Amino acid sequence: MSQSDHNPEPAKSPRIPLLRLSPATALVLVVSGAVAFAIMGDSLLYAILPLSAGELSISPQQVGLLLSANRLVRLFSNTWLSAIFARFGPYRAFVVSSILGVLTTAAYGLEFGFIVLLLARIGWGISWSGLRQGTFQSIWAGDQANAGRLMGLMWGVVRGGSAVSAVIGGFLFDHFGFQTTVLSIAGISALAIPIAFGLNWPASASPHYEDDPSNSNAQSDNPSESSVTEREDHDILGGWMESLSDPLQRAVLLVGFFKLLLNSILVATASVFLADRFGSQSEGILLGLQVGALSGIVLGTRWFSDLFLGAAMGALSDLFGRIRLTLILVLLLCLGLALMLTMPGALALVALLAVLIVSTGVNVVLDTYANQTALVTHHPQLFVGAYATASDLGSAVGPLLAFGLVVTVGFAPVFGISALLVVLTVLNMILLDTRQANLKSLVTGRS
């Protein structure tokens, strides 16, 4: 079954009304709004935890572990959270994930030491697995033709929460210190909980695969067959086996891994890349700014590009087609990388900014493709969990490899090989998708 064959049911309106919006758009906005509040504590830590290590009596190495722990636990939690969503539906799982996310933020401010912070970070990783699963499933409730716009809108709202947390948190930290800042942000983050409780999830947000939709009523008349189907929908092993055995699903997982691998390498090495390009200039390298300030501006631009460009990129993918836009964006990404590596100083900085902005579009379009691919698998929720795990693995492996390889072989081989792997896996995915679509057309033509 190709992606175009699946037409989700119209979404029912959430309990929280939003004027002049379609029910599907309203659902995505409300769900992503809850996630935007819940993610504020995580985003805050990246900004202020390294500055508070001495106050909290933790070492720089422990800071690194704390900021990585949530990603590492997601390699395990993504799959079983997706199984919980499949078995029990999104409502209860999303509510519990929201509560856990707020509690972990509050725990950061209790100052009970490294172990409590580590447990809180692990708790946040589990919470994020559920929150992200909920956002992906909310998009299923909409028209497939608008999936790209909804995906971009979702990421824009979520990153908006991150940006607001960083701005407010930075101001509070400068004036009131770590504990007051964290507990204040936790109070704002708590708004996620009533929003989650107020949601009314439509049935179309929890699809089940059907080989022949016309036979669905006949299948439901047989209790034993229905129970088998229900068990398969949340069978973790079955979901992974299908994802790894189906060529197109496996290709989508590889794309998820390599696009986040490249993205995390670019983000992790941005500051050292700029230092290498500009060298040591104590008087200021651009408009009086030092490398540290420029790095902050560059990474901030990457973050805000999700907020301002995510929905636009998604809408373009709906208008021009996800495959076509993916090819254009990947070509621009490679061109930008080439300019980064060959241009001096300020031009390299501009090229780096462009690459990070284009990567926003690549992430939105490929996430949309993966989310819609899930709808035509036998285990939609579990495929989302597998894709999230592949992406998290790429984002975790990237920084671990980047610094050692850059020192050993330089920037060009590291960036170039990572980009080449993205290109090859994207082309492989497109070829498999085209082949499956052609086979489906032939079968449909014969019948």
BELTA-V35941 format. One record per residue. N is the residue number from 1. PSI is psi in degrees with one decimal (NA if undefined). OMEGA is omega in degrees with one decimal (none if undefined). D_FIRST is the distance of its C-alpha to the first C-alpha in Angstrom with 1 decimal. Layout:
<<N;PSI;OMEGA;D_FIRST> <N;PSI;OMEGA;D_FIRST>>
This chain:
<<1;128.0;179.5;0.0> <2;165.7;-176.6;3.8> <3;-32.8;-176.4;6.7> <4;-12.3;-178.2;8.3> <5;-10.2;-175.2;6.5> <6;122.6;177.1;8.1> <7;105.1;-178.1;11.9> <8;154.3;175.7;14.2> <9;152.3;174.6;17.3> <10;141.4;-177.9;20.5> <11;143.6;170.9;22.5> <12;153.1;-178.2;25.9> <13;140.3;172.2;28.8> <14;164.4;-177.7;30.1> <15;-22.6;178.7;33.6> <16;105.8;-172.7;34.9> <17;142.0;173.1;34.9> <18;120.5;-172.6;34.5> <19;143.3;172.9;35.9> <20;28.5;175.6;34.1> <21;146.3;174.0;30.8> <22;154.5;178.9;27.5> <23;-38.6;-179.3;26.8> <24;-43.7;178.8;23.8> <25;-40.4;178.2;26.1> <26;-42.7;179.1;28.8> <27;-47.2;-179.3;26.8> <28;-41.2;179.9;25.8> <29;-43.5;-177.6;29.5> <30;-44.9;179.2;30.9> <31;-48.5;-179.1;28.8> <32;-28.4;174.3;29.3> <33;-43.0;176.0;33.0> <34;-42.5;-180.0;33.4> <35;-36.8;178.9;32.0> <36;-40.1;175.7;34.3> <37;-43.3;-176.1;37.2> <38;-31.7;-174.1;36.2> <39;-6.1;-173.4;35.7> <40;-38.0;-179.8;39.2> <41;-41.1;178.2;41.0> <42;-46.6;-179.3;38.8> <43;-37.1;-179.9;39.3> <44;-40.7;-176.9;43.0> <45;-39.0;-179.3;43.5> <46;-28.7;-177.3;42.4> <47;-36.5;-169.7;45.1> <48;-17.6;-178.5;48.0> <49;-45.4;178.6;47.6> <50;-30.1;179.8;48.9> <51;-15.7;-174.7;51.8> <52;10.2;-175.3;52.7> <53;-43.8;179.8;52.6> <54;-44.8;179.4;56.5> <55;-35.8;-177.8;56.8> <56;-0.8;179.1;54.3> <57;44.4;175.1;55.9> <58;149.8;-176.4;52.8> <59;161.9;174.8;52.6> <60;-36.2;178.3;50.4> <61;-38.5;177.4;48.5> <62;-33.4;174.8;47.9> <63;-45.3;178.7;46.6> <64;-41.7;178.6;44.1> <65;-41.6;179.5;43.0> <66;-40.3;-178.5;42.7> <67;-13.0;178.5;40.5> <68;-21.8;-171.1;38.2> <69;-38.9;-177.8;38.1> <70;-32.0;178.0;35.4> <71;-40.2;-177.8;33.0> <72;-42.1;-178.8;33.8> <73;-26.4;-179.6;33.3> <74;-20.0;175.5;29.8> <75;-22.3;178.2;28.7> <76;-38.0;-172.5;29.1> <77;-26.1;-178.8;28.8> <78;-44.4;-173.7;25.4> <79;-47.6;-176.2;23.6> <80;-24.2;171.8;25.8> <81;-38.7;177.7;25.9> <82;-35.0;176.6;22.1> <83;-37.1;177.2;22.5> <84;-41.7;176.8;25.3> <85;-39.4;-179.5;23.2> <86;-37.8;-175.6;20.5> <87;-45.6;-171.5;23.4> <88;-5.9;-176.9;25.8> <89;166.4;-173.0;24.0> <90;-23.1;-170.1;24.8> <91;-62.0;-175.8;28.3> <92;-40.7;-179.0;30.5> <93;-38.2;-179.6;28.9> <94;-38.8;177.3;29.2> <95;-48.5;-179.7;32.8> <96;-40.2;178.9;33.8> <97;-38.7;178.8;32.4> <98;-45.0;178.9;34.3> <99;-45.3;180.0;37.5> <100;-39.8;179.2;37.3> <101;-41.0;178.6;36.8> <102;-41.7;179.9;40.0> <103;-38.1;178.9;42.0> <104;-37.2;177.3;41.3> <105;-44.6;178.2;42.6> <106;-36.7;-178.8;45.7> <107;-29.6;178.7;46.2> <108;-31.7;-174.5;46.5> <109;3.2;-177.5;49.7> <110;-15.5;175.7;51.4> <111;48.0;177.2;52.8> <112;4.8;175.9;52.8> <113;179.2;-172.2;52.3> <114;-42.5;-175.3;49.7> <115;-43.8;178.9;48.2> <116;-41.3;176.8;47.5> <117;-41.7;-179.6;45.9> <118;-44.2;178.2;43.8> <119;-38.1;178.1;42.6> <120;-39.4;179.2;41.9> <121;-38.2;175.8;39.8> <122;-41.6;176.9;37.8> <123;-39.5;178.0;37.4> <124;-39.0;178.5;36.2> <125;-41.8;177.4;33.5> <126;-42.7;178.1;32.2> <127;-44.1;-178.1;32.5> <128;-33.3;175.8;30.5> <129;-43.5;179.3;27.6> <130;-41.3;-179.2;27.5> <131;-43.3;179.4;28.2> <132;-40.8;176.7;25.6> <133;-41.9;179.4;22.9> <134;-41.2;179.4;24.2> <135;-40.6;179.4;24.0> <136;-41.2;-178.8;20.4> <137;-29.8;177.5;19.5> <138;-32.1;179.7;21.8> <139;-28.6;178.1;19.6> <140;-24.0;-177.5;16.6> <141;-12.6;-177.5;19.0> <142;177.0;176.3;19.2> <143;132.2;-178.4;17.5> <144;-27.1;-179.9;14.7> <145;-20.5;-179.6;16.9> <146;14.8;-173.9;19.7> <147;-37.7;179.8;18.1> <148;-43.7;178.5;20.1> <149;-42.5;-179.2;23.3> <150;-38.8;177.8;22.9> <151;-45.7;178.2;22.3> <152;-40.0;177.6;25.4> <153;-43.5;-179.6;27.4> <154;-50.3;-178.7;26.7> <155;-34.0;177.7;27.9> <156;-44.3;178.8;30.8> <157;-44.8;-179.2;32.1> <158;-45.9;179.2;31.8> <159;-25.7;174.0;33.6> <160;-40.5;175.5;36.1> <161;-41.4;177.8;37.1> <162;-44.3;-177.6;37.6> <163;-43.7;179.1;39.7> <164;-41.1;179.2;41.9> <165;-42.8;-178.8;42.5> <166;-41.3;-177.9;43.6> <167;-52.3;-179.3;46.0> <168;-43.8;-178.7;47.5> <169;-39.8;178.3;47.6> <170;-41.9;178.0;49.3> <171;-47.1;-179.5;52.0> <172;-39.2;-178.8;52.6> <173;-43.0;-179.7;52.8> <174;-30.1;-173.8;55.4> <175;-27.8;-171.5;57.5> <176;-7.5;176.7;56.9> <177;178.6;-170.7;55.5> <178;-53.9;-171.9;52.6> <179;-47.0;179.2;52.9> <180;-40.6;179.9;53.5> <181;-48.4;-177.0;50.6> <182;-44.3;-178.7;48.1> <183;-32.4;176.1;49.2> <184;-44.7;178.3;49.1> <185;-35.9;176.6;45.6> <186;-37.9;177.7;44.7> <187;-41.2;176.7;46.2> <188;-42.0;-178.3;44.0> <189;-27.9;-177.7;40.9> <190;-16.9;176.7;41.7> <191;-19.8;178.3;40.4> <192;-31.8;-172.5;36.9> <193;-52.1;177.7;37.7> <194;-31.4;177.1;38.6> <195;-44.4;179.9;35.6> <196;-41.6;178.3;33.3> <197;-31.4;-176.3;35.1> <198;-3.4;-176.8;34.9> <199;144.5;171.7;31.1> <200;101.4;-174.3;29.3> <201;125.9;176.6;25.6> <202;158.1;-179.8;23.3> <203;-29.7;-177.6;20.8> <204;-11.9;176.3;18.0> <205;-6.1;178.2;19.1> <206;68.9;-175.1;18.1> <207;156.1;173.1;14.6> <208;136.6;-177.9;13.4> <209;137.2;174.6;10.0> <210;121.6;177.7;9.7> <211;-35.0;-179.5;7.9> <212;97.0;-175.8;10.0> <213;-28.6;-178.2;11.6> <214;-18.5;-178.5;14.4> <215;8.9;-174.2;15.5> <216;-37.4;-179.2;16.0> <217;-38.9;178.9;19.7> <218;-37.7;-179.8;20.3> <219;-37.2;-176.5;19.0> <220;-17.3;178.7;21.2> <221;-14.7;-178.4;24.2> <222;104.7;-175.2;24.2> <223;-38.8;-176.9;25.6> <224;-41.2;178.9;25.1> <225;-38.6;179.5;21.4> <226;-40.0;-179.3;21.0> <227;-35.6;176.9;23.1> <228;-45.3;179.3;21.1> <229;-42.1;-179.0;17.8> <230;-41.7;179.3;20.0> <231;-39.8;-178.3;21.4> <232;-31.2;-177.8;18.2> <233;-27.2;179.0;17.2> <234;26.1;176.8;20.3> <235;104.1;-174.1;20.8> <236;-47.1;-178.4;21.6> <237;-41.7;178.5;21.7> <238;-38.5;178.6;18.4> <239;-45.1;179.2;16.8> <240;-39.2;-180.0;18.6> <241;-41.5;178.3;18.0> <242;-44.2;-178.0;14.2> <243;-38.1;-176.8;14.7> <244;-21.9;-178.1;17.2> <245;-27.6;178.7;15.7> <246;125.1;-174.6;12.3> <247;-43.0;-177.6;13.5> <248;-43.4;178.4;11.6> <249;-42.0;178.3;12.4> <250;-38.8;178.9;15.9> <251;-38.8;178.8;16.3> <252;-40.1;177.4;15.8> <253;-40.9;178.6;18.3> <254;-39.5;176.9;20.7> <255;-43.9;178.2;20.6> <256;-41.0;179.4;21.4> <257;-50.5;-171.9;24.3> <258;-30.3;178.5;25.8> <259;-37.2;176.6;25.7> <260;-28.4;174.2;27.6> <261;-50.3;179.1;29.8> <262;-45.3;-177.6;31.0> <263;-44.1;-178.6;31.3> <264;-32.2;175.9;33.4> <265;-43.9;-179.8;35.5> <266;-45.6;-178.7;36.3> <267;-42.7;-176.4;37.3> <268;-32.9;-174.5;39.3> <269;7.2;-175.9;41.3> <270;-45.2;-176.3;41.8> <271;-43.1;-179.5;45.4> <272;-30.1;176.1;46.5> <273;-44.8;179.7;45.0> <274;-38.9;177.4;47.0> <275;-38.6;179.1;50.1> <276;-39.7;-177.5;49.7> <277;-38.7;-174.8;49.4> <278;-23.0;-177.2;52.3> <279;-167.6;-179.0;54.5> <280;109.8;178.9;57.2> <281;95.5;-172.2;58.6> <282;-23.5;-177.9;60.5> <283;-1.3;-179.1;61.4> <284;134.3;-172.1;57.8> <285;-21.5;180.0;55.3> <286;117.6;-177.7;53.9> <287;32.6;179.2;55.5> <288;4.3;-177.2;57.5> <289;146.4;174.4;54.5> <290;175.2;-177.6;54.1> <291;-39.7;-178.7;51.1> <292;-45.3;179.4;50.3> <293;-41.2;178.5;50.2> <294;-40.1;179.0;48.2> <295;-41.8;177.6;45.6> <296;-40.8;178.4;45.4> <297;-42.4;-179.1;44.9> <298;-48.3;-178.8;42.2> <299;-34.0;174.9;40.2> <300;-38.1;177.2;40.9> <301;-40.0;176.9;39.4> <302;-41.9;-178.8;36.2> <303;-48.8;-178.0;36.1> <304;-21.8;177.7;37.0> <305;-31.9;173.6;34.5> <306;-41.4;-177.0;31.8> <307;-44.4;-172.0;33.7> <308;-25.8;-174.8;34.4> <309;-13.6;-175.7;31.7> <310;-52.7;-178.5;28.6> <311;-37.5;180.0;27.7> <312;-43.2;177.9;28.8> <313;-40.9;178.1;26.5> <314;-41.8;178.7;23.5> <315;-39.4;177.3;24.5> <316;-38.0;179.2;24.8> <317;-35.7;176.5;21.3> <318;-34.7;-175.9;20.1> <319;-46.4;-173.7;22.5> <320;-10.9;-177.5;22.1> <321;135.2;-175.1;18.6> <322;-39.5;-179.2;17.9> <323;-47.7;-178.6;17.6> <324;-45.6;-179.3;20.8> <325;-35.6;177.0;22.7> <326;-46.0;179.5;21.8> <327;-42.2;-179.9;23.4> <328;-46.5;-177.5;26.4> <329;-40.1;178.8;27.0> <330;-37.8;175.9;26.8> <331;-44.1;178.0;29.2> <332;-37.0;177.8;31.5> <333;-45.5;179.3;31.4> <334;-39.9;177.4;32.5> <335;-43.7;178.4;35.2> <336;-40.5;177.9;36.5> <337;-40.5;178.3;36.7> <338;-41.7;178.0;38.7> <339;-39.9;176.5;41.1> <340;-43.6;-172.1;41.5> <341;-14.3;-176.5;42.6> <342;-19.1;-176.6;45.0> <343;151.0;178.3;46.5> <344;160.2;165.8;49.5> <345;-118.3;-173.5;50.2> <346;-34.5;179.5;49.1> <347;-36.2;175.8;46.7> <348;-36.8;177.0;44.9> <349;-46.2;178.5;44.8> <350;-43.1;179.5;43.2> <351;-39.7;177.8;40.6> <352;-43.5;176.3;39.8> <353;-45.0;-179.6;39.4> <354;-41.5;180.0;37.1> <355;-44.3;-178.6;34.9> <356;-35.4;177.9;34.6> <357;-43.6;178.5;33.8> <358;-35.1;179.4;31.1> <359;-26.9;173.7;29.6> <360;-47.8;178.7;29.1> <361;-41.1;179.0;26.8> <362;-44.4;-179.0;24.9> <363;-44.4;-178.5;24.5> <364;-47.6;-175.8;23.3> <365;-44.3;-178.3;20.7> <366;-33.5;174.0;19.3> <367;-39.5;177.5;19.4> <368;-44.6;178.9;17.5> <369;-45.5;-179.7;14.8> <370;-40.9;-179.1;14.7> <371;-36.7;178.1;15.0> <372;-30.5;174.3;11.9> <373;-36.3;-179.5;9.9> <374;-32.7;-175.6;11.3> <375;-19.7;-178.8;9.7> <376;17.9;172.4;6.2> <377;168.4;176.8;8.4> <378;-18.9;-176.6;10.5> <379;74.9;-174.1;13.5> <380;-48.7;-178.2;13.2> <381;-40.4;-178.3;17.0> <382;-31.9;176.5;17.6> <383;-39.8;175.9;15.4> <384;-41.9;177.4;17.5> <385;-40.7;178.9;20.5> <386;-42.2;179.0;19.7> <387;-42.2;178.0;19.2> <388;-39.4;179.2;22.4> <389;-43.2;177.4;24.2> <390;-41.1;179.7;23.3> <391;-44.0;179.3;24.6> <392;-36.6;177.4;27.7> <393;-42.4;177.3;28.4> <394;-41.9;-179.3;28.5> <395;-25.6;178.0;30.8> <396;-38.2;-177.4;33.0> <397;-35.6;-175.5;33.4> <398;-58.8;-179.4;34.0> <399;-31.5;179.9;37.5> <400;-37.0;-179.5;38.5> <401;-32.5;-165.6;38.1> <402;-54.3;-169.9;39.1> <403;-42.7;178.9;42.8> <404;-41.7;-179.3;43.7> <405;-38.0;179.8;42.0> <406;-42.6;178.9;43.4> <407;-36.0;-174.9;46.9> <408;-48.8;-171.6;46.4> <409;-9.7;179.1;44.7> <410;172.8;-176.1;44.7> <411;-41.5;-172.4;42.2> <412;-49.3;179.1;41.0> <413;-39.1;-177.8;39.4> <414;-51.8;179.4;37.8> <415;-43.0;-175.2;36.3> <416;-46.5;-179.2;35.5> <417;-39.8;178.4;33.8> <418;-43.8;179.2;31.7> <419;-38.9;178.8;30.6> <420;-40.6;178.9;29.9> <421;-37.8;175.5;27.6> <422;-46.4;-179.2;25.7> <423;-47.2;-177.0;25.5> <424;-41.8;-179.0;24.3> <425;-35.0;176.5;21.6> <426;-44.7;179.0;20.3> <427;-41.1;177.4;20.4> <428;-43.0;178.8;18.7> <429;-42.9;-179.2;15.8> <430;-42.6;179.0;15.7> <431;-42.1;179.0;15.9> <432;-39.7;178.3;13.0> <433;-43.7;179.2;10.8> <434;-41.3;179.8;12.4> <435;-43.2;179.5;12.0> <436;-39.4;179.1;8.2> <437;-40.2;178.8;8.3> <438;-41.8;177.4;11.1> <439;-40.5;178.5;9.7> <440;-39.5;178.6;6.9> <441;-41.2;179.0;10.1> <442;-43.6;179.8;12.2> <443;-43.9;179.8;10.5> <444;-38.4;179.8;10.5> <445;-36.4;179.3;14.0> <446;-36.5;-177.9;15.2> <447;NA;none;14.3>>
